[in-house]
Amino acid sequence: MTKKWIAFLIGMLVIIGIGCYILFSGKNGYNIEIKNQTGKNLSGLTLTNVHSKKKIPIILAGDEYKFKNVTTTGFYDLEYKEDNGDIQSIPIIGFDQKGSLGEAIVTLETINENGIIESDVTTELRVELILK
């Protein structure tokens, strides 16, 4: 009976471990979604922060581009060049700290005659306490 009991406990631990892995994996950092609703194909967009610049491929009109589990400490901006060559920046996340997670949806709505993009940014930020 004790061998069956030990086998049962080991089985339960394995099931709980797999469940925790599935439940909590992928929930690290930010998911950033960029939606192009301008009616034009967009190129030259870059996701920037203090540590890196990530070039975004062409986003076709009506399409979207997603970054999953973006992690680092600092801010996040979406940068592009307007028609006269000036760099414009759309703030996405103002501050990120270790243990924070969330989602940001950037909707690029229109482009004016100077190449300036009008946008709407929705951000949901959660901070998990990290106990040492």
Contacts in CASP RR format, 6 or more apart in sequence:
PFRMAT RR
TARGET T0000
AUTHOR 0000-0000-0000
METHOD contacts of the structure
MODEL  1
MTKKWIAFLIGMLVIIGIGCYILFSGKNGYNIEIKNQTGKNLSGLTLTNV
HSKKKIPIILAGDEYKFKNVTTTGFYDLEYKEDNGDIQSIPIIGFDQKGS
LGEAIVTLETINENGIIESDVTTELRVELILK
26 68 0 8 1.000
26 69 0 8 1.000
27 101 0 8 1.000
28 69 0 8 1.000
28 71 0 8 1.000
28 101 0 8 1.000
29 69 0 8 1.000
29 70 0 8 1.000
29 71 0 8 1.000
29 96 0 8 1.000
29 99 0 8 1.000
29 100 0 8 1.000
29 101 0 8 1.000
29 102 0 8 1.000
30 67 0 8 1.000
30 69 0 8 1.000
30 70 0 8 1.000
30 71 0 8 1.000
30 76 0 8 1.000
30 93 0 8 1.000
30 96 0 8 1.000
30 101 0 8 1.000
30 102 0 8 1.000
30 103 0 8 1.000
30 104 0 8 1.000
31 66 0 8 1.000
31 67 0 8 1.000
31 68 0 8 1.000
31 69 0 8 1.000
31 70 0 8 1.000
31 102 0 8 1.000
31 103 0 8 1.000
31 104 0 8 1.000
32 47 0 8 1.000
32 66 0 8 1.000
32 67 0 8 1.000
32 70 0 8 1.000
32 76 0 8 1.000
32 92 0 8 1.000
32 93 0 8 1.000
32 103 0 8 1.000
32 104 0 8 1.000
32 106 0 8 1.000
33 64 0 8 1.000
33 65 0 8 1.000
33 66 0 8 1.000
33 67 0 8 1.000
33 103 0 8 1.000
33 104 0 8 1.000
33 105 0 8 1.000
33 106 0 8 1.000
34 45 0 8 1.000
34 56 0 8 1.000
34 59 0 8 1.000
34 64 0 8 1.000
34 65 0 8 1.000
34 66 0 8 1.000
34 78 0 8 1.000
34 106 0 8 1.000
34 108 0 8 1.000
35 62 0 8 1.000
35 64 0 8 1.000
35 105 0 8 1.000
35 106 0 8 1.000
35 107 0 8 1.000
35 108 0 8 1.000
36 42 0 8 1.000
36 59 0 8 1.000
36 60 0 8 1.000
36 61 0 8 1.000
36 62 0 8 1.000
36 63 0 8 1.000
36 64 0 8 1.000
36 65 0 8 1.000
36 108 0 8 1.000
37 62 0 8 1.000
37 107 0 8 1.000
37 108 0 8 1.000
37 109 0 8 1.000
38 61 0 8 1.000
38 108 0 8 1.000
38 109 0 8 1.000
38 110 0 8 1.000
38 111 0 8 1.000
38 117 0 8 1.000
39 61 0 8 1.000
39 62 0 8 1.000
40 61 0 8 1.000
40 111 0 8 1.000
41 58 0 8 1.000
41 59 0 8 1.000
41 60 0 8 1.000
41 61 0 8 1.000
42 58 0 8 1.000
42 59 0 8 1.000
42 80 0 8 1.000
42 108 0 8 1.000
42 117 0 8 1.000
43 57 0 8 1.000
43 58 0 8 1.000
43 59 0 8 1.000
44 55 0 8 1.000
44 56 0 8 1.000
44 80 0 8 1.000
44 81 0 8 1.000
45 55 0 8 1.000
45 56 0 8 1.000
45 59 0 8 1.000
45 78 0 8 1.000
45 79 0 8 1.000
45 80 0 8 1.000
46 53 0 8 1.000
46 54 0 8 1.000
46 55 0 8 1.000
46 56 0 8 1.000
46 78 0 8 1.000
46 79 0 8 1.000
46 80 0 8 1.000
47 53 0 8 1.000
47 54 0 8 1.000
47 56 0 8 1.000
47 67 0 8 1.000
47 70 0 8 1.000
47 76 0 8 1.000
47 77 0 8 1.000
47 78 0 8 1.000
47 79 0 8 1.000
47 92 0 8 1.000
48 54 0 8 1.000
48 76 0 8 1.000
48 77 0 8 1.000
48 78 0 8 1.000
48 79 0 8 1.000
48 89 0 8 1.000
49 72 0 8 1.000
49 74 0 8 1.000
49 75 0 8 1.000
49 76 0 8 1.000
49 77 0 8 1.000
49 96 0 8 1.000
50 72 0 8 1.000
50 73 0 8 1.000
50 74 0 8 1.000
50 75 0 8 1.000
51 72 0 8 1.000
51 74 0 8 1.000
52 72 0 8 1.000
53 79 0 8 1.000
54 67 0 8 1.000
56 65 0 8 1.000
57 65 0 8 1.000
59 65 0 8 1.000
59 108 0 8 1.000
70 76 0 8 1.000
71 96 0 8 1.000
72 96 0 8 1.000
73 96 0 8 1.000
73 97 0 8 1.000
73 98 0 8 1.000
74 93 0 8 1.000
74 94 0 8 1.000
74 95 0 8 1.000
74 96 0 8 1.000
74 97 0 8 1.000
75 91 0 8 1.000
75 93 0 8 1.000
75 94 0 8 1.000
75 95 0 8 1.000
75 96 0 8 1.000
76 91 0 8 1.000
76 92 0 8 1.000
76 93 0 8 1.000
76 94 0 8 1.000
76 96 0 8 1.000
76 104 0 8 1.000
77 89 0 8 1.000
77 90 0 8 1.000
77 91 0 8 1.000
77 92 0 8 1.000
78 89 0 8 1.000
78 90 0 8 1.000
78 92 0 8 1.000
78 106 0 8 1.000
78 119 0 8 1.000
79 87 0 8 1.000
79 88 0 8 1.000
79 89 0 8 1.000
79 90 0 8 1.000
80 87 0 8 1.000
80 88 0 8 1.000
80 117 0 8 1.000
81 87 0 8 1.000
81 88 0 8 1.000
82 88 0 8 1.000
82 114 0 8 1.000
82 115 0 8 1.000
82 116 0 8 1.000
83 114 0 8 1.000
83 115 0 8 1.000
84 114 0 8 1.000
88 116 0 8 1.000
88 117 0 8 1.000
90 106 0 8 1.000
90 117 0 8 1.000
90 119 0 8 1.000
90 121 0 8 1.000
91 121 0 8 1.000
92 104 0 8 1.000
92 106 0 8 1.000
92 121 0 8 1.000
92 123 0 8 1.000
93 104 0 8 1.000
93 123 0 8 1.000
93 125 0 8 1.000
97 127 0 8 1.000
98 130 0 8 1.000
99 127 0 8 1.000
99 128 0 8 1.000
99 130 0 8 1.000
100 125 0 8 1.000
100 126 0 8 1.000
100 127 0 8 1.000
100 128 0 8 1.000
101 125 0 8 1.000
101 126 0 8 1.000
101 127 0 8 1.000
101 128 0 8 1.000
102 123 0 8 1.000
102 124 0 8 1.000
102 125 0 8 1.000
102 126 0 8 1.000
103 123 0 8 1.000
103 124 0 8 1.000
104 121 0 8 1.000
104 122 0 8 1.000
104 123 0 8 1.000
104 124 0 8 1.000
105 121 0 8 1.000
105 122 0 8 1.000
105 123 0 8 1.000
106 119 0 8 1.000
106 120 0 8 1.000
106 121 0 8 1.000
107 119 0 8 1.000
107 120 0 8 1.000
107 121 0 8 1.000
107 122 0 8 1.000
108 117 0 8 1.000
108 118 0 8 1.000
108 119 0 8 1.000
109 117 0 8 1.000
109 118 0 8 1.000
109 119 0 8 1.000
109 120 0 8 1.000
110 117 0 8 1.000
110 118 0 8 1.000
111 117 0 8 1.000
111 118 0 8 1.000
112 118 0 8 1.000
END
